[in-house]
Amino acid sequence: MTVFRVEPTRRAFADADEAFMWIYNEAPEAAVRWYDGLLDAMRSLERNPLRWGLAREDPFFEEEIRQFVYGRYRVLYTVRKKTVYVLRVRHSARETLTPKDE
């Protein structure tokens, strides 16, 4: 089985940090568990990242945008050769991302 390298972008880490702080203000211990779980979920993309479907953002971008859902958050990523780039971590209630939002 092919193993992929997972590379979260700075923007994905910034999104995750923002979500962590929001959760932390309500429940510090839950925030730590959430963040650790998010990192584990991202690492799981090392094996078969194509198992998840296309994101609703996919039609707006030239490259294929996939997603998996972690709690109330959608993790958006793309696969290039043997590397998975985690692009964003977005609350599922937020509007669809478009290229102009980047």
C-alpha positions as semicolon CSV with decimal commas, in nm:
position;residue;x (nm);y (nm);z (nm)
1;M;0,000;0,000;0,000
2;T;0,125;0,347;-0,089
3;V;0,196;0,575;0,203
4;F;0,141;0,945;0,143
5;R;0,316;1,234;0,314
6;V;0,070;1,470;0,488
7;E;0,158;1,839;0,483
8;P;-0,081;2,080;0,656
9;T;-0,049;2,436;0,527
10;R;0,004;2,738;0,748
11;R;-0,354;2,839;0,677
12;A;-0,483;2,499;0,792
13;F;-0,286;2,533;1,118
14;A;-0,418;2,888;1,164
15;D;-0,775;2,763;1,112
16;A;-0,719;2,479;1,360
17;D;-0,566;2,716;1,615
18;E;-0,862;2,952;1,583
19;A;-1,107;2,665;1,636
20;F;-0,901;2,538;1,929
21;M;-0,914;2,877;2,102
22;W;-1,291;2,903;2,050
23;I;-1,341;2,557;2,202
24;Y;-1,085;2,626;2,475
25;N;-1,279;2,928;2,599
26;E;-1,575;2,700;2,665
27;A;-1,404;2,375;2,767
28;P;-1,023;2,365;2,794
29;E;-0,988;1,987;2,831
30;A;-1,225;1,923;2,542
31;A;-1,021;2,162;2,327
32;V;-0,703;1,965;2,388
33;R;-0,877;1,636;2,303
34;W;-1,029;1,795;1,991
35;Y;-0,693;1,925;1,867
36;D;-0,512;1,598;1,932
37;G;-0,790;1,411;1,752
38;L;-0,772;1,651;1,459
39;L;-0,400;1,587;1,418
40;D;-0,460;1,212;1,433
41;A;-0,735;1,243;1,171
42;M;-0,501;1,441;0,943
43;R;-0,230;1,178;0,986
44;S;-0,479;0,911;0,882
45;L;-0,463;1,061;0,533
46;E;-0,126;0,887;0,496
47;R;-0,319;0,581;0,388
48;N;-0,576;0,604;0,110
49;P;-0,657;0,978;0,110
50;L;-0,886;0,922;-0,190
51;R;-1,134;0,736;0,031
52;W;-1,306;1,065;0,113
53;G;-1,530;1,245;-0,132
54;L;-1,499;1,570;-0,314
55;A;-1,569;1,887;-0,119
56;R;-1,845;2,125;-0,222
57;E;-1,562;2,367;-0,309
58;D;-1,422;2,134;-0,575
59;P;-1,599;2,290;-0,877
60;F;-1,446;2,631;-0,797
61;F;-1,082;2,520;-0,805
62;E;-0,857;2,382;-1,077
63;E;-0,720;2,104;-0,859
64;E;-0,933;1,840;-0,693
65;I;-1,047;1,944;-0,344
66;R;-1,152;1,664;-0,108
67;Q;-1,281;1,672;0,245
68;F;-1,339;1,471;0,555
69;V;-1,555;1,575;0,846
70;Y;-1,410;1,590;1,196
71;G;-1,678;1,679;1,449
72;R;-1,832;2,003;1,327
73;Y;-1,537;2,085;1,102
74;R;-1,460;2,006;0,741
75;V;-1,096;1,940;0,663
76;L;-1,021;2,038;0,303
77;Y;-0,724;1,885;0,126
78;T;-0,575;1,805;-0,211
79;V;-0,352;1,521;-0,325
80;R;-0,050;1,589;-0,546
81;K;0,147;1,281;-0,640
82;K;0,238;1,122;-0,305
83;T;0,171;1,426;-0,086
84;V;-0,157;1,526;0,078
85;Y;-0,180;1,900;0,140
86;V;-0,428;1,992;0,411
87;L;-0,555;2,329;0,296
88;R;-0,816;2,443;0,546
89;V;-1,010;2,345;0,857
90;R;-1,353;2,507;0,832
91;H;-1,657;2,493;1,055
92;S;-1,932;2,316;0,864
93;A;-2,168;2,613;0,910
94;R;-1,936;2,848;0,721
95;E;-2,000;2,943;0,362
96;T;-1,841;2,756;0,073
97;L;-1,481;2,860;0,013
98;T;-1,399;3,012;-0,327
99;P;-1,064;3,104;-0,485
100;K;-1,117;3,471;-0,397
101;D;-1,127;3,375;-0,027
102;E;-0,772;3,251;-0,040
